[in-house]
Amino acid sequence: MRILLVEDTRDVGEAIARRFKAIGHSVDWETSGAAAADILNSTGYDLIILDVMLPELDGFEILRRLRRAKSPAPVLVLTARSEIEDRVEALDLGADDYLVKPFDFRELEARARVLMRRHAGETTNIIQCGDIILDRASRSARIGRREIQLKRREISLLEILASRPGRVFSKDELLESLFGFDEDVNPNAVELYIGRLRKKLDCAKARIVTLRGVGYQLVSDDTE
């Protein structure tokens, strides 16, 4: 999904962004607290990974402003400060989870999955629509028992559509979820990925429907 990473330590930020992009998520990375606060005033995210010690504006103040604005976005706080008072303050301000540096990237990814799953109202990493089954943890998909080979953005697109079957997603929504600010994206990219994914789901008991001028939805044959 679309993630905002706010981390001013360059090697840590690069490593986190690279890990999440590699599994198909769109990541916007900011090193300044003030810049991150400005972005959050106009852009919604499925997850915010937030460092505490930041230039210009610290993570606690960003979190305070975010919750004051009634934003429901899940927030995972990252920090080298391990004192219990800091953890309590972050949680009381509205953080959903807290991870102390240094950390294992596998744990970070697992905690991120939990928060995004909880935000979507889901209890497991498995998403199913018709006979299409997607595993968020392994980033794999199958039709019935047959595994289908999907590239990382195809998996992300399927995850978006399958997590809310029947919901219509506009082209702009999909562009924002699949690509970050720093990516030069062709306006026809969504149609390209929709076309590729549709072919790979050709024999499934669910299909991608195009509503001309409106957007796209994944519909299970069982609901018709």
Residue frames as a rotation matrix with the C-alpha (Angstrom) as fourth column:
MET 1
0.579 0.815 0.000 0.00
0.815 -0.579 0.000 0.00
0.000 0.000 -1.000 0.00
ARG 2
0.327 -0.458 0.827 1.08
0.213 -0.817 -0.536 3.63
0.921 0.352 -0.170 0.17
ILE 3
0.491 -0.297 -0.819 3.54
0.871 0.172 0.460 4.31
0.004 -0.939 0.343 2.98
LEU 4
0.689 -0.393 0.609 5.02
-0.250 -0.918 -0.309 7.55
0.681 0.060 -0.730 4.31
LEU 5
0.412 -0.675 -0.612 8.46
0.878 0.473 0.070 7.03
0.242 -0.566 0.788 5.85
VAL 6
0.787 -0.207 0.580 9.80
-0.272 -0.962 0.026 9.87
0.553 -0.178 -0.814 7.99
GLU 7
0.765 -0.632 -0.120 13.42
0.541 0.530 0.653 9.08
-0.349 -0.565 0.748 8.88
ASP 8
0.896 -0.411 -0.171 16.39
-0.443 -0.852 -0.277 11.43
-0.032 0.324 -0.945 8.81
THR 9
0.006 -0.901 0.435 19.15
-0.442 0.387 0.809 8.80
-0.897 -0.198 -0.396 9.13
ARG 10
0.080 0.112 -0.991 19.95
-0.982 -0.160 -0.098 8.23
-0.169 0.981 0.097 5.47
ASP 11
-0.782 -0.427 -0.454 21.21
-0.534 0.834 0.136 4.64
0.321 0.349 -0.881 5.56
VAL 12
-0.781 0.576 0.242 18.25
0.165 0.564 -0.809 3.54
-0.603 -0.592 -0.535 7.69
GLY 13
0.065 0.847 -0.527 15.76
-0.466 -0.441 -0.767 5.39
-0.882 0.296 0.366 5.49
GLU 14
-0.203 -0.215 -0.955 17.23
-0.977 0.114 0.182 3.98
0.070 0.970 -0.233 2.29
ALA 15
-0.972 -0.217 -0.089 17.14
-0.208 0.972 -0.106 0.44
0.109 -0.085 -0.990 3.67
ILE 16
-0.505 0.854 0.127 13.52
0.138 0.225 -0.965 0.69
-0.852 -0.469 -0.231 4.84
ALA 17
0.162 0.572 -0.804 12.33
-0.729 -0.480 -0.488 2.30
-0.665 0.665 0.339 1.60
ARG 18
-0.488 -0.441 -0.753 14.15
-0.847 0.447 0.287 -0.33
0.210 0.778 -0.592 -0.46
ARG 19
-0.971 0.117 0.211 12.65
0.023 0.915 -0.403 -3.22
-0.240 -0.386 -0.891 1.53
PHE 20
-0.198 0.980 -0.024 9.06
0.100 -0.005 -0.995 -2.02
-0.975 -0.199 -0.097 1.21
LYS 21
0.133 0.196 -0.971 9.41
-0.886 -0.416 -0.206 -1.05
-0.445 0.888 0.118 -2.46
ALA 22
-0.773 -0.547 -0.322 10.85
-0.634 0.697 0.336 -4.48
0.041 0.464 -0.885 -3.21
ILE 23
-0.823 0.528 0.210 7.63
0.434 0.822 -0.368 -6.15
-0.367 -0.212 -0.906 -2.07
GLY 24
-0.467 0.611 0.639 5.46
0.794 -0.029 0.607 -3.78
0.389 0.791 -0.472 -4.08
HIS 25
0.354 0.613 -0.706 4.53
0.846 -0.532 -0.038 -0.95
-0.399 -0.584 -0.707 -1.73
SER 26
0.311 -0.204 0.928 4.67
0.492 -0.801 -0.341 2.70
0.814 0.562 -0.149 -2.76
VAL 27
0.269 -0.330 -0.905 6.96
0.940 -0.115 0.322 4.63
-0.210 -0.937 0.280 -0.39
ASP 28
0.579 -0.163 0.799 7.32
0.125 -0.950 -0.285 8.40
0.806 0.265 -0.529 0.02
TRP 29
0.242 -0.609 -0.755 10.40
0.960 0.265 0.094 9.14
0.142 -0.747 0.649 2.14
GLU 30
0.652 -0.038 0.757 10.95
-0.029 -0.999 -0.025 12.43
0.758 -0.006 -0.653 3.97
THR 31
-0.171 -0.804 -0.570 13.92
0.767 0.254 -0.589 13.37
0.618 -0.538 0.573 6.17
SER 32
-0.906 -0.105 0.411 12.40
-0.096 -0.893 -0.440 16.59
0.413 -0.438 0.798 7.57
GLY 33
-0.647 0.695 -0.314 9.63
0.670 0.322 -0.669 16.66
-0.364 -0.643 -0.674 10.15
ALA 34
-0.353 0.508 -0.786 8.24
-0.254 -0.860 -0.442 19.91
-0.900 0.044 0.433 8.76
ALA 35
-0.680 0.064 -0.731 8.13
-0.731 0.030 0.682 18.54
0.065 0.998 0.026 5.20
ALA 36
-0.886 0.360 -0.292 6.37
0.348 0.933 0.093 15.41
0.306 -0.019 -0.952 6.41
ALA 37
-0.506 0.722 -0.471 3.77
0.437 -0.256 -0.862 17.48
-0.744 -0.642 -0.185 8.29
ASP 38
-0.430 0.315 -0.846 3.06
-0.677 -0.732 0.071 19.48
-0.597 0.603 0.529 5.12
ILE 39
-0.817 0.090 -0.569 2.56
-0.405 0.613 0.679 16.31
0.410 0.785 -0.464 3.07
LEU 40
-0.811 0.501 -0.300 0.22
0.584 0.709 -0.395 14.85
0.015 -0.496 -0.868 5.67
ASN 41
-0.539 0.630 -0.559 -1.98
-0.149 -0.725 -0.672 17.93
-0.829 -0.279 0.485 5.39
SER 42
-0.027 0.514 -0.857 -2.89
-0.929 -0.330 -0.169 16.96
-0.370 0.792 0.486 1.84
THR 43
-0.209 -0.162 -0.964 -2.10
-0.694 0.720 0.030 13.26
0.689 0.675 -0.263 1.33
GLY 44
0.600 0.483 0.638 -3.53
-0.787 0.498 0.364 10.12
-0.142 -0.720 0.679 2.88
TYR 45
-0.413 -0.795 -0.445 -1.46
-0.782 0.560 -0.274 7.01
0.467 0.235 -0.853 3.63
ASP 46
0.546 0.546 -0.635 -2.14
-0.209 0.824 0.527 3.39
0.811 -0.155 0.564 4.53
LEU 47
0.662 -0.409 -0.628 0.78
0.749 0.400 0.528 3.45
0.036 -0.820 0.571 6.98
ILE 48
0.686 -0.531 0.497 3.13
-0.403 -0.847 -0.347 6.06
0.605 0.037 -0.795 8.47
ILE 49
0.500 -0.653 -0.569 6.54
0.821 0.566 0.073 4.93
0.274 -0.503 0.819 9.74
LEU 50
0.742 0.014 0.670 7.71
-0.047 -0.996 0.073 7.77
0.669 -0.086 -0.738 11.94
ASP 51
-0.239 -0.866 -0.439 11.06
0.723 0.143 -0.676 8.47
0.648 -0.479 0.592 13.59
VAL 52
0.621 0.462 -0.633 10.99
0.780 -0.443 0.442 10.57
-0.076 -0.768 -0.636 16.77
MET 53
0.110 -0.682 -0.723 14.22
0.313 -0.666 0.677 12.56
-0.943 -0.301 0.140 16.53
LEU 54
0.238 0.082 0.968 13.76
0.971 -0.029 -0.236 14.69
0.009 0.996 -0.087 13.40
PRO 55
-0.844 -0.521 -0.127 15.00
0.514 -0.854 0.082 18.11
-0.151 0.004 0.988 12.26
GLU 56
-0.824 0.444 0.352 12.57
-0.199 -0.808 0.554 21.06
0.531 0.386 0.754 12.36
LEU 57
0.099 0.902 0.420 9.67
-0.955 -0.032 0.295 19.12
0.279 -0.430 0.858 13.89
ASP 58
-0.800 -0.494 0.340 9.93
-0.578 0.786 -0.217 16.00
-0.160 -0.370 -0.915 16.03
GLY 59
-0.786 0.445 -0.429 7.90
0.061 0.747 0.662 12.86
0.615 0.494 -0.615 15.59
PHE 60
-0.620 0.577 -0.531 5.82
0.728 0.173 -0.663 13.44
-0.291 -0.798 -0.528 18.72
GLU 61
-0.492 0.432 -0.756 4.57
-0.229 -0.902 -0.367 16.77
-0.840 -0.007 0.542 17.38
ILE 62
-0.770 0.222 -0.598 3.79
-0.588 0.118 0.800 15.25
0.248 0.968 0.039 13.98
LEU 63
-0.740 0.480 -0.471 1.82
0.499 0.862 0.094 12.50
0.451 -0.166 -0.877 15.73
ARG 64
-0.595 0.505 -0.625 0.04
0.466 -0.417 -0.780 15.05
-0.655 -0.756 0.013 17.92
ARG 65
-0.564 0.347 -0.750 -1.04
-0.626 -0.772 0.114 17.10
-0.539 0.533 0.652 14.87
LEU 66
-0.837 0.207 -0.506 -2.07
-0.292 0.612 0.735 14.00
0.462 0.763 -0.452 12.97
ARG 67
-0.626 0.615 -0.480 -4.42
0.751 0.642 -0.158 12.78
0.211 -0.459 -0.863 15.69
ARG 68
-0.573 0.423 -0.702 -5.71
0.157 -0.785 -0.600 16.27
-0.805 -0.454 0.383 16.36
ALA 69
-0.595 0.308 -0.742 -6.78
-0.784 -0.426 0.451 16.33
-0.177 0.851 0.495 12.71
LYS 70
0.278 0.758 0.590 -8.63
-0.637 0.605 -0.478 13.02
-0.719 -0.243 0.651 13.31
SER 71
-0.008 -0.352 -0.936 -6.46
-0.928 0.352 -0.124 11.10
0.373 0.867 -0.329 10.86
PRO 72
0.796 0.364 0.483 -7.08
-0.535 0.797 0.281 7.33
-0.283 -0.483 0.829 11.18
ALA 73
0.525 -0.626 -0.577 -3.81
-0.442 0.379 -0.813 6.38
0.728 0.682 -0.078 9.46
PRO 74
0.933 -0.237 -0.270 -1.88
0.359 0.629 0.690 3.75
0.006 -0.741 0.672 11.45
VAL 75
0.583 -0.760 0.286 1.44
-0.637 -0.646 -0.420 5.03
0.505 0.063 -0.861 12.81
LEU 76
0.776 -0.488 -0.400 4.48
0.596 0.775 0.211 2.91
0.207 -0.402 0.892 13.63
VAL 77
0.858 -0.476 0.193 7.02
-0.511 -0.828 0.231 4.89
0.050 -0.297 -0.953 15.67
LEU 78
0.595 -0.771 -0.225 10.72
0.633 0.623 -0.460 4.12
0.495 0.131 0.859 15.17
THR 79
0.726 -0.383 0.572 13.28
-0.508 -0.859 0.070 5.48
0.464 -0.341 -0.818 17.57
ALA 80
-0.145 -0.856 -0.496 16.58
0.144 0.478 -0.866 4.82
0.979 -0.197 0.053 19.31
ARG 81
-0.562 0.007 0.827 15.05
-0.730 -0.473 -0.493 6.13
0.388 -0.881 0.271 22.54
SER 82
-0.416 0.333 -0.846 14.11
0.131 0.943 0.306 3.06
0.900 0.016 -0.436 24.54
GLU 83
-0.988 0.043 0.147 12.99
-0.153 -0.226 -0.962 4.70
-0.008 -0.973 0.230 27.79
ILE 84
-0.558 0.829 -0.031 9.54
0.825 0.550 -0.130 3.59
-0.090 -0.098 -0.991 28.94
GLU 85
-0.159 0.503 -0.850 8.41
0.255 -0.811 -0.527 7.25
-0.954 -0.301 0.001 29.19
ASP 86
-0.673 -0.148 -0.724 9.03
-0.596 -0.472 0.650 7.76
-0.438 0.869 0.230 25.48
ARG 87
-0.932 0.347 -0.107 7.08
0.214 0.763 0.610 4.64
0.294 0.546 -0.785 24.57
VAL 88
-0.334 0.839 -0.428 4.19
0.834 0.052 -0.550 5.62
-0.439 -0.541 -0.717 26.82
GLU 89
-0.297 0.198 -0.934 4.12
-0.149 -0.976 -0.159 9.15
-0.943 0.092 0.320 25.36
ALA 90
-0.889 -0.079 -0.451 4.07
-0.454 0.020 0.891 7.87
-0.061 0.997 -0.054 21.78
LEU 91
-0.759 0.634 -0.146 1.23
0.582 0.762 0.285 5.45
0.292 0.131 -0.947 22.51
ASP 92
-0.234 0.684 -0.691 -0.75
0.700 -0.374 -0.608 8.04
-0.675 -0.626 -0.391 24.46
LEU 93
-0.481 0.000 -0.877 -0.41
-0.394 -0.893 0.216 10.49
-0.783 0.450 0.429 21.55
GLY 94
0.521 0.826 -0.215 -1.98
-0.610 0.185 -0.770 7.93
-0.597 0.533 0.600 19.23
ALA 95
-0.428 -0.694 -0.579 0.81
-0.899 0.392 0.194 5.73
0.092 0.603 -0.792 17.90
ASP 96
0.662 0.707 -0.249 -0.37
-0.702 0.701 0.124 2.23
0.262 0.092 0.961 17.01
ASP 97
0.864 -0.462 -0.202 2.95
0.495 0.853 0.165 0.51
0.096 -0.243 0.965 17.60
TYR 98
0.732 -0.670 0.120 6.51
-0.668 -0.674 0.316 1.23
-0.131 -0.311 -0.941 18.68
LEU 99
0.850 -0.525 -0.036 9.81
0.493 0.818 -0.296 -0.30
0.185 0.234 0.954 17.52
VAL 100
0.752 -0.627 -0.202 13.20
-0.272 -0.575 0.772 0.50
-0.600 -0.525 -0.603 19.06
LYS 101
0.723 -0.613 -0.318 16.34
-0.338 0.087 -0.937 0.79
0.602 0.785 -0.144 16.93
PRO 102
-0.698 -0.220 -0.681 18.27
-0.716 0.211 0.665 -1.28
-0.003 0.952 -0.305 16.05
PHE 103
0.181 0.842 0.508 15.60
-0.612 0.501 -0.612 -3.65
-0.770 -0.200 0.606 14.78
ASP 104
-0.687 -0.277 0.672 15.27
0.256 0.773 0.580 -6.65
-0.680 0.571 -0.460 12.50
PHE 105
-0.776 0.372 -0.509 13.68
-0.624 -0.567 0.537 -5.77
-0.089 0.735 0.672 9.15
ARG 106
-0.706 0.548 -0.450 11.57
0.240 0.782 0.576 -8.91
0.667 0.298 -0.683 9.28
GLU 107
-0.463 0.536 -0.705 9.96
0.837 0.003 -0.547 -7.67
-0.292 -0.844 -0.450 12.48
LEU 108
-0.705 0.182 -0.685 9.37
-0.204 -0.978 -0.051 -4.23
-0.679 0.104 0.726 10.94
GLU 109
-0.800 0.405 -0.444 7.64
-0.447 0.093 0.890 -5.79
0.401 0.910 0.107 7.93
ALA 110
-0.589 0.592 -0.551 5.53
0.642 0.756 0.126 -8.06
0.491 -0.280 -0.825 10.16
ARG 111
-0.503 0.389 -0.772 4.44
0.587 -0.502 -0.635 -5.14
-0.634 -0.773 0.024 12.37
ALA 112
-0.790 0.199 -0.580 3.62
-0.487 -0.778 0.396 -3.09
-0.373 0.596 0.711 9.27
ARG 113
-0.757 0.526 -0.386 1.45
-0.016 0.577 0.817 -5.93
0.653 0.624 -0.429 7.93
VAL 114
-0.508 0.567 -0.648 -0.42
0.861 0.344 -0.374 -6.14
0.011 -0.748 -0.663 11.24
LEU 115
-0.567 0.262 -0.781 -1.14
0.172 -0.889 -0.424 -2.40
-0.805 -0.375 0.459 11.28
MET 116
-0.788 0.278 -0.550 -2.30
-0.616 -0.391 0.684 -2.26
-0.025 0.877 0.480 7.66
ARG 117
-0.706 0.541 -0.456 -4.39
0.318 0.819 0.478 -5.37
0.632 0.193 -0.750 8.18
ARG 118
-0.491 0.505 -0.710 -5.99
0.798 -0.066 -0.599 -3.91
-0.349 -0.861 -0.370 11.30
HIS 119
-0.710 0.169 -0.684 -6.62
-0.232 -0.973 0.001 -0.61
-0.665 0.159 0.730 9.51
ALA 120
-0.720 0.427 -0.547 -8.47
-0.569 0.089 0.818 -2.50
0.398 0.900 0.179 6.76
GLY 121
0.099 0.806 0.583 -10.53
-0.982 0.174 -0.074 -4.41
-0.161 -0.565 0.809 9.35
GLU 122
0.510 0.004 -0.860 -8.91
-0.411 0.880 -0.240 -7.76
0.756 0.476 0.450 8.55
THR 123
0.757 -0.137 0.639 -7.66
-0.599 0.245 0.763 -10.38
-0.261 -0.960 0.103 10.99
THR 124
0.444 -0.636 0.631 -5.26
0.419 0.770 0.481 -12.45
-0.792 0.051 0.608 8.85
ASN 125
-0.400 -0.693 -0.600 -2.76
-0.349 -0.490 0.799 -11.96
-0.847 0.529 -0.046 6.03
ILE 126
-0.784 0.160 0.600 -5.00
0.544 0.644 0.539 -13.94
-0.300 0.749 -0.591 3.68
ILE 127
-0.368 0.694 -0.619 -7.33
-0.605 -0.684 -0.407 -12.07
-0.706 0.225 0.672 1.32
GLN 128
-0.777 0.151 0.611 -9.83
0.453 0.809 0.375 -14.01
-0.438 0.568 -0.697 -0.78
CYS 129
-0.177 0.761 -0.624 -12.21
-0.694 -0.546 -0.469 -12.99
-0.698 0.350 0.625 -3.54
GLY 130
0.648 0.397 -0.649 -13.93
-0.725 0.583 -0.367 -15.81
0.233 0.708 0.666 -5.42
ASP 131
0.922 -0.386 -0.038 -11.22
0.384 0.893 0.235 -18.46
-0.057 -0.231 0.971 -5.79
ILE 132
0.273 -0.844 0.461 -8.42
0.114 -0.448 -0.887 -15.86
0.955 0.295 -0.026 -5.85
ILE 133
0.894 -0.060 -0.445 -6.34
0.449 0.108 0.887 -16.11
-0.005 -0.992 0.123 -2.67
LEU 134
0.352 -0.781 0.516 -3.60
-0.032 -0.561 -0.827 -13.62
0.935 0.275 -0.223 -1.82
ASP 135
0.596 -0.285 -0.751 -1.12
0.800 0.296 0.522 -14.01
0.074 -0.911 0.405 1.03
ARG 136
0.922 -0.199 0.331 0.20
-0.177 -0.980 -0.095 -10.63
0.343 0.029 -0.939 2.18
ALA 137
0.663 -0.692 0.286 3.06
-0.336 0.067 0.940 -12.19
-0.669 -0.719 -0.188 4.18
SER 138
-0.015 -0.686 0.728 4.57
0.486 0.631 0.605 -14.22
-0.874 0.363 0.323 1.35
ARG 139
-0.142 0.068 -0.988 3.45
-0.632 -0.774 0.037 -11.76
-0.762 0.629 0.153 -1.37
SER 140
-0.990 -0.131 0.055 2.03
-0.053 0.698 0.714 -14.66
-0.131 0.704 -0.698 -3.36
ALA 141
-0.164 0.975 -0.153 -1.30
-0.858 -0.217 -0.465 -15.37
-0.487 0.055 0.872 -5.03
ARG 142
-0.968 -0.088 0.237 -3.12
0.031 0.890 0.455 -18.38
-0.251 0.448 -0.858 -6.34
ILE 143
-0.213 0.930 -0.299 -6.33
-0.944 -0.118 0.307 -19.33
0.251 0.348 0.904 -8.11
GLY 144
0.861 0.444 -0.246 -7.70
-0.329 0.857 0.396 -22.26
0.387 -0.260 0.885 -6.18
ARG 145
0.761 -0.629 0.155 -4.62
0.247 0.502 0.829 -24.44
-0.599 -0.593 0.537 -5.62
ARG 146
0.395 -0.610 0.687 -2.71
0.902 0.116 -0.416 -23.10
0.174 0.784 0.596 -8.63
GLU 147
0.096 -0.459 -0.883 -0.12
0.494 -0.748 0.443 -20.42
-0.864 -0.479 0.155 -7.89
ILE 148
0.781 0.132 0.610 0.00
0.606 -0.396 -0.689 -17.53
0.151 0.908 -0.390 -10.34
GLN 149
-0.220 -0.962 -0.161 3.17
0.960 -0.243 0.137 -15.61
-0.171 -0.125 0.977 -11.08
LEU 150
0.810 0.502 0.303 2.65
0.532 -0.847 -0.020 -11.91
0.247 0.177 -0.953 -10.43
LYS 151
-0.300 -0.880 0.369 5.19
0.567 -0.475 -0.673 -9.10
0.767 0.007 0.642 -10.43
ARG 152
-0.743 -0.095 -0.662 5.41
0.666 -0.205 -0.717 -6.87
-0.068 -0.974 0.216 -7.38
ARG 153
-0.866 0.455 -0.208 3.12
-0.438 -0.890 -0.126 -4.11
-0.242 -0.018 0.970 -8.67
GLU 154
-0.370 0.756 -0.539 0.63
-0.362 0.417 0.834 -6.66
0.855 0.504 0.120 -9.97
ILE 155
-0.415 0.165 -0.895 0.52
0.755 0.611 -0.238 -8.16
0.507 -0.774 -0.378 -6.47
SER 156
-0.894 0.042 -0.446 -0.01
0.271 -0.741 -0.614 -4.68
-0.356 -0.670 0.651 -5.00
LEU 157
-0.708 0.670 -0.225 -2.79
-0.655 -0.502 0.564 -3.91
0.265 0.546 0.794 -7.47
LEU 158
-0.236 0.616 -0.752 -4.50
0.109 0.785 0.609 -7.21
0.966 0.062 -0.253 -6.69
GLU 159
-0.651 -0.066 -0.756 -4.13
0.744 0.138 -0.653 -6.53
0.148 -0.988 -0.041 -2.96
ILE 160
-0.932 0.310 -0.188 -5.86
-0.258 -0.931 -0.258 -3.16
-0.255 -0.193 0.948 -3.34
LEU 161
-0.433 0.805 -0.406 -8.75
-0.717 -0.035 0.696 -4.52
0.546 0.592 0.593 -5.39
ALA 162
-0.208 0.339 -0.918 -9.22
0.205 0.932 0.298 -7.78
0.956 -0.126 -0.264 -3.46
SER 163
-0.899 -0.160 -0.407 -9.13
0.422 -0.076 -0.903 -6.15
0.114 -0.984 0.136 -0.04
ARG 164
-0.512 0.785 -0.349 -12.39
-0.264 -0.530 -0.806 -4.35
-0.818 -0.320 0.478 -0.91
PRO 165
-0.821 0.202 0.534 -14.29
0.545 0.559 0.625 -6.50
-0.172 0.804 -0.569 -3.44
GLY 166
0.127 0.939 0.320 -16.92
0.990 -0.139 0.016 -4.55
0.059 0.315 -0.947 -5.34
ARG 167
0.431 -0.033 -0.902 -15.49
0.319 -0.929 0.187 -1.16
-0.844 -0.368 -0.390 -4.38
VAL 168
0.760 -0.140 0.634 -14.71
0.605 -0.203 -0.770 1.03
0.237 0.969 -0.069 -7.37
PHE 169
0.166 -0.802 -0.573 -11.21
0.538 -0.413 0.734 2.51
-0.826 -0.430 0.363 -7.39
SER 170
0.950 0.145 -0.276 -10.56
-0.114 -0.664 -0.739 5.49
-0.290 0.733 -0.615 -9.64
LYS 171
0.626 -0.763 0.160 -7.45
0.524 0.259 -0.811 5.67
0.578 0.592 0.563 -11.80
ASP 172
0.203 -0.549 0.811 -6.08
-0.449 -0.788 -0.421 8.47
0.870 -0.279 -0.407 -9.62
GLU 173
0.685 0.096 0.723 -6.54
-0.720 0.246 0.649 6.41
-0.115 -0.965 0.237 -6.44
LEU 174
0.918 -0.335 0.213 -4.67
0.351 0.935 -0.040 3.49
-0.186 0.112 0.976 -7.97
LEU 175
0.441 -0.785 0.436 -1.88
0.268 -0.348 -0.898 5.74
0.857 0.512 0.057 -9.25
GLU 176
0.291 -0.291 0.912 -1.42
-0.767 -0.640 0.041 7.22
0.572 -0.711 -0.409 -5.76
SER 177
0.775 0.074 0.628 -1.38
-0.520 0.639 0.567 3.78
-0.359 -0.766 0.534 -4.13
LEU 178
0.880 -0.374 0.292 0.99
0.457 0.832 -0.313 2.14
-0.126 0.410 0.904 -6.61
PHE 179
0.161 -0.838 0.522 3.53
0.745 -0.245 -0.621 4.90
0.648 0.489 0.584 -7.20
GLY 180
0.127 -0.228 -0.965 5.43
0.866 -0.450 0.220 7.37
-0.484 -0.864 0.140 -5.02
PHE 181
0.790 0.183 -0.586 6.04
0.042 -0.968 -0.245 11.08
-0.612 0.169 -0.772 -5.53
ASP 182
0.028 -0.928 -0.371 9.54
-0.547 -0.325 0.771 10.48
-0.836 0.182 -0.517 -6.88
GLU 183
-0.433 -0.152 0.888 8.47
0.470 0.803 0.367 8.13
-0.769 0.576 -0.276 -9.70
ASP 184
-0.618 0.179 -0.765 7.95
-0.664 -0.640 0.386 9.39
-0.421 0.747 0.515 -13.24
VAL 185
-0.495 0.538 0.682 4.72
0.279 0.842 -0.462 7.62
-0.823 -0.039 -0.567 -14.14
ASN 186
-0.965 0.259 0.023 3.07
-0.019 -0.161 0.987 7.34
0.260 0.952 0.160 -17.52
PRO 187
-0.484 0.847 0.220 -0.65
-0.849 -0.392 -0.355 8.28
-0.215 -0.358 0.909 -17.27
ASN 188
0.314 0.617 -0.722 -1.49
-0.783 0.598 0.170 4.95
0.536 0.512 0.671 -18.93
ALA 189
-0.704 -0.710 -0.017 0.36
-0.572 0.581 -0.579 2.90
0.421 -0.398 -0.815 -16.28
VAL 190
-0.434 0.606 0.666 -2.82
-0.625 0.330 -0.708 1.87
-0.649 -0.724 0.235 -14.49
GLU 191
0.604 0.683 -0.411 -4.43
-0.760 0.337 -0.556 0.56
-0.241 0.648 0.722 -17.68
LEU 192
-0.011 -0.721 -0.693 -1.22
-0.728 0.481 -0.488 -1.35
0.685 0.499 -0.530 -18.43
TYR 193
-0.881 -0.369 0.297 -1.17
-0.465 0.556 -0.689 -3.10
0.089 -0.745 -0.662 -15.04
ILE 194
-0.055 0.939 0.338 -4.92
-0.694 0.207 -0.689 -3.72
-0.718 -0.273 0.641 -15.08
GLY 195
0.539 0.245 -0.806 -4.55
-0.822 0.361 -0.440 -5.38
0.183 0.900 0.397 -18.49
ARG 196
-0.410 -0.789 -0.458 -1.69
-0.585 0.612 -0.532 -7.59
0.700 0.050 -0.712 -17.34
LEU 197
-0.827 0.121 0.548 -3.44
-0.470 0.385 -0.794 -8.62
-0.307 -0.915 -0.262 -14.14
ARG 198
0.197 0.977 -0.083 -6.72
-0.839 0.125 -0.530 -9.29
-0.507 0.174 0.844 -15.93
LYS 199
0.260 -0.173 -0.950 -4.99
-0.751 0.582 -0.311 -11.76
0.607 0.795 0.022 -18.28
LYS 200
-0.735 -0.647 -0.203 -3.42
-0.360 0.626 -0.692 -13.65
0.575 -0.435 -0.693 -15.38
LEU 201
-0.728 0.561 0.396 -6.80
-0.349 0.195 -0.917 -13.89
-0.591 -0.805 0.054 -13.62
ASP 202
-0.603 0.481 -0.637 -8.58
-0.759 -0.099 0.643 -15.00
0.246 0.871 0.425 -16.79
CYS 203
-0.346 0.464 -0.816 -9.79
-0.001 0.869 0.495 -18.38
0.938 0.172 -0.300 -15.47
ALA 204
-0.986 -0.064 -0.156 -10.62
0.156 0.013 -0.988 -17.22
0.065 -0.998 -0.003 -11.94
LYS 205
-0.143 0.984 -0.102 -14.08
0.915 0.171 0.367 -17.00
0.378 -0.041 -0.925 -10.38
ALA 206
0.449 0.207 -0.869 -13.59
0.487 -0.872 0.044 -13.27
-0.749 -0.444 -0.492 -9.94
ARG 207
0.022 -0.401 0.916 -12.79
0.985 -0.149 -0.089 -10.61
0.172 0.904 0.392 -12.50
ILE 208
-0.636 -0.300 -0.711 -11.72
0.410 -0.912 0.018 -7.03
-0.654 -0.280 0.703 -12.87
VAL 209
0.267 0.814 0.516 -14.54
0.957 -0.159 -0.244 -4.86
-0.116 0.559 -0.821 -14.19
THR 210
-0.862 -0.506 0.032 -13.91
0.502 -0.843 0.194 -1.53
-0.071 0.183 0.980 -15.88
LEU 211
0.323 0.918 -0.230 -16.51
0.830 -0.391 -0.398 1.17
-0.455 -0.062 -0.888 -15.28
ARG 212
-0.129 -0.463 0.877 -15.80
0.902 -0.423 -0.091 3.63
0.413 0.779 0.472 -18.07
GLY 213
-0.055 0.016 0.998 -14.95
0.030 -0.999 0.017 7.06
0.998 0.031 0.054 -16.77
VAL 214
0.782 0.409 0.470 -15.25
-0.455 -0.141 0.879 5.89
0.426 -0.902 0.076 -13.15
GLY 215
-0.072 -0.868 0.492 -12.65
-0.990 0.122 0.070 3.24
-0.121 -0.482 -0.868 -12.33
TYR 216
-0.280 -0.171 -0.944 -12.10
-0.423 0.905 -0.038 -0.45
0.861 0.389 -0.326 -11.66
GLN 217
0.165 0.347 0.923 -13.46
-0.973 0.208 0.096 -3.08
-0.159 -0.914 0.372 -9.29
LEU 218
-0.864 -0.360 -0.353 -12.85
-0.391 0.920 0.021 -6.74
0.317 0.156 -0.935 -8.52
VAL 219
0.049 0.977 0.208 -16.10
-0.999 0.048 0.009 -8.71
-0.001 -0.208 0.978 -8.60
SER 220
-0.817 -0.248 0.520 -16.58
-0.319 0.946 -0.051 -12.31
-0.479 -0.208 -0.853 -7.49
ASP 221
-0.695 0.573 -0.434 -18.82
-0.311 0.304 0.900 -14.48
0.648 0.761 -0.033 -9.66
ASP 222
-0.655 0.431 -0.621 -20.42
0.702 0.650 -0.290 -15.74
0.279 -0.626 -0.728 -6.43
THR 223
-0.655 0.382 -0.652 -21.96
0.269 -0.689 -0.673 -12.31
-0.707 -0.616 0.348 -5.79
GLU 224
-0.808 0.343 -0.479 -23.74
-0.588 -0.522 0.618 -12.09
-0.038 0.781 0.623 -9.11
